[in-house]
Amino acid sequence: MSELKIIAHIITDFDEKFGVPRQSGLCSAKGRIIFEPEYRSPDALKGIEEFDYLWIIWGFEGVESDTFKATVRPPRLGGNETRGVFATRSPFRPNPLGLSSVKYEGLEVTENGLTVLVSGVDMRNNTPIYDIKPYLPYVDSHPEASNGFAGEHRSENLKVEMSRELLKLIPNDKRDTLIEVLEQDPRPHYQDDPEREYGLSFAGLNIKFKVSESILKVTRVE
């Protein structure tokens, strides 16, 4: 079997794991895919504009392990129940690969060649990418399919409260995405301490917040 090669890296507003959307498409978070020099041929992207969505195959970082673990504890189940690793999307896998469906937003010419603009990302900044494939709705979409435990434990979005003074500290083009990220509740599902202040790294800012019941209140922007 050939060795997997990194073909690109994606630039996003998420510098840390905490706060990254749990799945692709949950919010409008944007990304810019920059190819490695070997793969910067414009011919490699010929026809990509014909598709609305793309599949991205990428690599989790910092989760490598030489020991195979057959079960994991999904945060959505409160960290108390186990599921088989192949029945989850846990990053702790024999091969640390992620799969995301993102919206194609166009191409941009840069000093690094053609870059691909996408939205709906769930990847940290500088995540390595191993492949890009077109999303085909006639075979890739199954609306009637079961969501398993992920659908059964879906929670309602939080209401986000932020003062005007703090909102002004967020760049205009980042505000809507930040609100979407916070509405999804970045906290692990098993944490529910209304007095605890959390910190989310987003677009070069540190967003501090607390959560009480269904309300997330931004307390500081640093």
C-alpha positions, 0 to 999 in steps of 0.5 A: 500500500502506498504511503498517504501523502499530505496534499494540502493544509486548511486554514481556519479560525480554530487554533485549538480543539475546543470549540471546533464544530462537532460535525461539518456543516453545523455552522458557516465557519470558513476555510482556505485550502492551500496545496503543497507545492507538488500539488499546485497544478491548476489542472488538478482543480479543473471542473471543481466549480461544477460541484456545490459540496466536497468531501475532505479527507484529513488527519487528526493530530495528537491522537496517535496510539500504538494500542488499539481500543475497541470502544470509546466513550462518546461525549454526546452520551455524557462520557458514561456509555461506551460504543464501538470505535467503528460505530462512532466518529471519535478521533481515537482510531487505528488510523487518525483520519477525519471525513468532512462534507464542506460547501465549495465557495470558489477558487482564489489565486494567491502567492501559493497558487490556486486555493480552494475556499470552503465553508461549514468546516470542522477542522482546526487551523493548519489541519493536514488534508489527504484528499478532496473528492466531489460530493454527489447527492444522488449517492451520498445523501440518505435523508431517511437514514438513522442518526443512531445515538447522535440523533437521539441525544441531539440538544437544542441550541443555546441562546447567546448573550453578548454586550454591544461593547464585546461584540464590537471587539469581534471583526464584522465578518466573524461575528455570525460564525462565532455566534453559530459556534457558541449556539452549538455549545462548545462544552463537553456534554458531561460538563454543566457548571454554571460558575465555570468560565470557559475560553474559546480560541477563535479568529485570534481572539480568546472568547470567555463565556459561562453557561447557565441552563440554556443561556450562554453569556460571553463575559470577556473578549481578549 
